[in-house]
Amino acid sequence: MDSRQKDLVKDSWEKLRPDVDRAAELFYTRLFEENPTLRELFRGELGEQGKRLMTMLGTAVGKLDQLEAVTPMLHELGRRHEAYGVRAEHYETFQDALMWTLQNVLGADFYPEVEDAWGAFYETLSRAMIDGAEKAA
């Protein structure tokens, strides 16, 4: 990610923060619409899961200039997700649901350059999680 993309992710996250609860709800609704079989991977209460998701994203955005600092956390998260049954191909569905959610919450503030920045950010996060899962296998 270049510095412009990092700035776009940070700025758009700040715009999203007041609506993180709504974003989490929209995200899981869309995720399960895209792949209903993923619902069975979530055993806990989705409201709490949504808070954890948004906290993790916020942490990663906050460390965007030093993502290597959160790489161990992402590796561990990937290992845990693999133990829950998450497979590498699920990350694409997750990305689709995330991008849809960002579009719906941010509206006009989610223009193509912002979408590309979030795509690059998500690729970095998901690659670290997949790497963590593969190392555990």
Helices and strands as residue ranges (DSSP letters): H 3-16, G 17-19, H 20-34, G 36-41, H 46-62, G 64-69, H 71-84, H 90-106, G 107-109, H 112-136
